[in-house]
Amino acid sequence: MEIWFQDEARVGQKGSLSYVWAPVGSRPPMVRDNRHTAAYIFGAICPARGVGAAIITPTVNTECMNLHLAEISTQIAPGAIAAIICDGAGWHQIGGRLILPNNIVLVPLPPYAPELNPMENVWDYLRANRLSARVWDTYDDILDACSSAWNWFVNDPQRIHSIGAREWTTVNL
């Protein structure tokens, strides 16, 4: 049994402002792009194993979620079942067009409880360290930034564990 956490993040133009360290009373300028092009990172991590899986898409919907679940399925240890903890977004709803691989079970979080999902911390971390204060010229630049940020993150298993581990998700057999 593996515990995974899953969520999506919007990355692109019309981003939010970040905090900037500056002397009290000053107002340093911050780069902000007011265009509206964006990409979405569907990301998931398994803190116990220090691995992750992601896809980058132009939108969020059930078809993209199916692609993401298929990608996660390839990263699960052979013979294991993954309990993927996710929010209650419409494209996470079991039934209908959502296709669950045989080695995945979805576990929805309670409504209005994003703080229980460590992926929210991952997105905050990536925005603070790799995806903020940037202006991208093209959609391909956004895709490259998302890919680079995710690869940088998942190439450090200790970072995944540090940000994603929660005492209440420990599996004891």
C-alpha positions in Angstrom: 0.0 0.0 0.0 1.3 3.4 -1.0 -0.1 6.8 0.0 0.0 9.4 -2.8 -1.3 13.0 -2.8 -2.6 14.6 -6.0 -3.6 18.1 -7.1 -3.5 20.5 -10.0 -1.8 23.9 -10.3 -2.4 26.7 -12.8 0.9 28.3 -14.0 1.2 31.1 -16.5 0.4 34.7 -17.2 -1.9 36.7 -15.0 -0.2 35.2 -12.0 -0.4 36.4 -8.4 2.0 38.8 -6.8 4.7 37.4 -4.5 6.1 39.0 -1.4 9.4 40.8 -1.8 11.9 41.6 1.0 12.5 45.3 1.1 13.1 48.1 3.6 10.0 49.1 5.6 8.0 51.8 3.8 9.4 51.1 0.3 7.4 49.6 -2.5 9.7 47.6 -4.8 8.4 46.8 -8.2 7.4 43.2 -8.9 7.1 41.7 -12.3 3.6 40.8 -13.3 2.2 39.6 -16.6 -1.4 40.6 -17.3 -2.0 38.3 -20.2 -4.1 35.2 -19.7 -2.3 32.2 -21.2 -1.8 29.3 -18.7 -0.9 25.7 -18.4 -1.9 23.2 -15.7 0.4 20.8 -13.8 -1.3 17.7 -12.7 1.1 16.5 -10.0 1.2 13.7 -7.5 3.8 12.6 -4.9 4.4 9.6 -2.7 6.4 11.0 0.2 7.3 7.6 1.7 9.1 6.6 -1.5 10.2 10.1 -2.5 8.7 9.8 -6.0 6.3 11.8 -8.1 4.4 11.8 -11.3 3.1 14.7 -13.4 1.6 15.8 -16.7 1.3 19.3 -18.1 -1.9 20.2 -19.9 -3.6 23.2 -21.4 -6.8 22.7 -19.4 -8.3 20.7 -16.5 -10.9 18.1 -17.2 -11.7 14.4 -16.8 -9.6 13.4 -19.9 -6.5 15.1 -18.5 -7.2 13.4 -15.1 -7.3 10.0 -16.9 -3.9 10.7 -18.5 -2.5 11.7 -15.1 -3.9 8.6 -13.4 -2.3 6.5 -16.1 1.1 8.3 -15.5 0.8 7.8 -11.7 0.0 4.1 -12.3 3.4 3.7 -14.0 5.2 5.1 -11.0 3.6 2.9 -8.3 5.8 0.1 -7.0 5.2 -3.3 -8.7 2.5 -5.2 -6.8 1.4 -2.2 -4.7 -1.9 -0.4 -4.6 -1.9 3.4 -4.3 -4.4 5.3 -2.3 -4.4 8.7 -4.0 -5.7 11.5 -1.7 -7.2 14.2 -3.8 -9.8 17.1 -3.5 -13.4 16.9 -4.7 -12.9 18.6 -8.1 -15.4 17.6 -10.7 -12.8 15.7 -12.7 -11.9 13.6 -9.7 -15.4 12.0 -9.4 -15.5 8.3 -9.7 -17.9 7.0 -12.3 -18.8 8.4 -15.6 -15.7 9.1 -17.8 -13.0 8.8 -15.1 -10.9 5.6 -15.6 -9.1 4.2 -12.6 -6.1 1.9 -13.3 -6.2 -1.4 -11.4 -3.5 -0.3 -8.9 -5.2 3.0 -7.9 -7.9 3.9 -5.4 -9.0 7.5 -5.0 -9.6 8.8 -1.4 -11.4 12.2 -1.4 -10.5 14.9 1.1 -13.3 16.5 3.1 -14.7 19.6 1.4 -13.0 22.9 2.2 -9.9 21.2 3.6 -7.0 22.0 1.2 -4.6 22.2 4.1 -4.7 18.4 4.4 -3.2 18.0 1.0 0.6 18.4 0.9 0.4 19.1 -2.8 -0.8 22.6 -1.9 2.6 23.0 -0.1 4.4 21.7 -3.2 2.7 24.3 -5.4 3.6 27.0 -2.9 7.2 25.8 -2.8 7.5 25.7 -6.6 5.9 29.1 -7.0 8.3 30.6 -4.4 11.4 28.9 -5.8 10.9 28.4 -9.6 7.7 29.9 -10.9 7.2 33.4 -9.5 8.4 36.8 -10.7 8.6 35.5 -14.3 7.1 36.8 -17.6 6.9 34.2 -20.3 6.8 35.2 -24.0 5.1 32.2 -25.3 3.0 29.2 -24.2 6.0 27.0 -24.9 8.0 29.0 -22.4 5.3 28.3 -19.8 5.4 24.6 -20.6 9.2 24.6 -20.4 9.1 26.4 -17.0 6.5 23.9 -15.6 8.6 21.0 -16.8 11.8 22.4 -15.5 10.3 23.2 -12.1 8.7 19.8 -11.7 11.8 17.9 -12.8 13.9 19.9 -10.4 11.5 19.1 -7.6 11.1 15.3 -8.2 14.9 14.8 -8.7 15.3 15.3 -4.9 13.5 12.5 -3.0 14.4 14.1 0.3 12.6 17.3 -0.7 9.5 15.3 -1.6 9.6 13.6 1.8 10.3 16.8 3.7 7.4 18.7 2.1 4.9 15.9 1.7 5.2 13.6 4.7 2.4 13.7 7.2 2.2 11.6 10.3 -1.4 10.7 9.7 -0.6 9.0 6.4 1.9 6.5 7.7 1.1 2.9 6.6 1.9 0.4 9.3 1.5 -3.3 8.3 
